[in-house]
Amino acid sequence: MEATETKEIKTALFEEHNKQGGKIINFNGFMLPVWFSSIKEEHMAVRKDVGVFDISHMGVLKVNGANAKNFLQNLISNDFEKSENSKMIYAMILNEKGCVLDDAMAGQVDGQCILVVNAGNKNKILAWINKNMMPDVEIVDMTVD
């Protein structure tokens, strides 16, 4: 069996996670914190103050073309028309039987259609998208890794 190289990509917030005492793990090649203190303490901190979720490991896909909005309307479970400029909506990506492949965020930024997917499922979602592609749609993977 051939050894595979394990990526250890550090996000923009990696040093801050370390400084704050985060328990760092390798999540699909990205070095991310799983926790900092305890679930209860972190829950209460978010309820009383604010919490930050490092999304720099997420898959970012730009959907271009004349049919981009129509394609996203058919791809996700939510109404893509609800995504106003610079506002994302939460949705599920479903297979042909209506089973959930993954959750995602979709929206428009300066007239560009964007789909944000989980890093661990990005390749699976890209394969599904390519299998169900519409004419006049192009997917550009903008993920930084």
C-alpha positions in Angstrom: 0.0 0.0 0.0 1.3 3.4 -1.0 1.6 6.1 1.7 -0.5 9.2 1.1 0.6 12.6 2.0 -1.6 14.3 4.7 -2.2 18.0 4.0 -2.1 20.3 7.0 -3.4 23.6 5.7 -3.4 26.4 8.3 -6.3 28.8 8.0 -6.0 32.6 8.4 -7.2 32.1 12.0 -4.8 29.2 12.9 -2.4 31.3 15.0 -5.4 32.9 16.9 -6.9 29.4 17.5 -3.6 28.3 19.0 -3.2 31.5 21.1 -6.7 30.9 22.5 -5.8 27.3 23.4 -7.9 25.5 20.8 -7.6 21.7 20.5 -6.5 21.5 16.9 -7.3 18.6 14.6 -6.8 17.8 11.0 -10.2 18.2 9.3 -10.0 17.2 5.7 -6.5 18.6 5.4 -7.3 21.9 7.3 -5.9 22.4 10.8 -9.0 23.5 12.8 -10.1 23.7 16.5 -12.7 21.3 17.7 -13.0 23.0 21.0 -11.4 25.5 23.3 -12.6 24.7 26.9 -15.8 22.7 27.2 -19.0 22.4 25.3 -21.0 24.0 28.1 -18.6 26.9 28.5 -18.5 27.6 24.8 -22.3 27.3 24.5 -22.7 29.9 27.2 -20.1 32.2 25.7 -22.0 32.2 22.4 -25.3 32.8 24.2 -24.0 35.6 26.3 -21.4 37.2 24.0 -20.4 36.1 20.6 -18.8 33.1 18.9 -16.6 32.8 15.8 -16.7 29.9 13.4 -13.7 29.7 11.1 -15.1 29.0 7.6 -11.9 29.5 5.7 -11.8 25.8 5.1 -15.2 25.7 3.3 -15.5 25.0 -0.4 -16.4 28.1 -2.3 -17.9 27.6 -5.8 -18.7 30.4 -8.2 -21.6 29.6 -10.5 -21.3 31.6 -13.8 -23.4 31.7 -17.0 -26.8 32.7 -18.3 -28.5 29.8 -16.4 -26.6 30.2 -13.1 -29.6 31.3 -11.1 -31.9 28.8 -12.6 -29.3 26.0 -12.0 -29.0 26.9 -8.3 -32.8 27.2 -8.0 -33.0 23.5 -9.2 -29.9 22.4 -7.2 -30.8 23.6 -3.7 -33.9 23.0 -1.5 -34.4 26.6 -0.6 -35.7 29.4 -2.9 -32.6 30.9 -4.5 -34.6 34.1 -5.2 -34.5 34.8 -1.5 -30.8 35.4 -1.7 -30.5 39.2 -2.0 -27.2 40.8 -2.9 -24.5 39.9 -0.2 -27.0 37.7 1.7 -26.6 34.0 1.9 -29.4 31.4 2.4 -29.1 28.0 4.0 -30.2 25.0 2.0 -29.8 21.3 1.3 -28.4 19.8 -1.8 -30.6 16.8 -2.6 -30.2 13.8 -4.9 -32.8 12.7 -7.4 -34.7 10.8 -4.7 -34.8 13.8 -2.4 -32.2 12.5 0.0 -29.8 15.1 1.5 -26.3 15.0 0.0 -25.1 17.9 2.2 -26.1 21.3 3.5 -24.8 24.4 1.8 -25.1 28.2 1.7 -26.0 29.9 -1.5 -26.2 33.6 -2.5 -25.2 36.5 -4.7 -22.3 38.8 -4.2 -22.1 41.7 -6.6 -24.2 39.8 -9.2 -22.1 36.7 -8.9 -23.8 33.4 -7.8 -21.9 31.7 -5.0 -22.3 28.2 -3.4 -20.5 27.4 -0.2 -20.2 23.7 0.6 -18.6 21.7 3.4 -14.9 21.0 2.8 -15.3 17.3 3.5 -18.0 16.9 0.8 -16.8 19.4 -1.8 -15.6 16.7 -4.3 -18.8 14.7 -3.8 -20.9 17.8 -4.4 -18.8 18.9 -7.4 -19.3 15.4 -8.9 -23.1 15.7 -8.4 -23.1 19.2 -9.9 -21.1 18.0 -13.0 -23.5 15.0 -13.4 -26.5 17.4 -13.3 -25.0 20.4 -15.2 -27.3 22.6 -17.2 -26.3 24.3 -20.5 -24.8 27.8 -20.1 -23.5 27.1 -16.6 -19.9 27.1 -15.5 -18.6 26.2 -12.0 -15.4 27.8 -10.8 -13.8 26.4 -7.7 -12.7 29.4 -5.6 -11.6 27.4 -2.6 -8.3 28.5 -1.1 -6.1 25.6 -0.2 
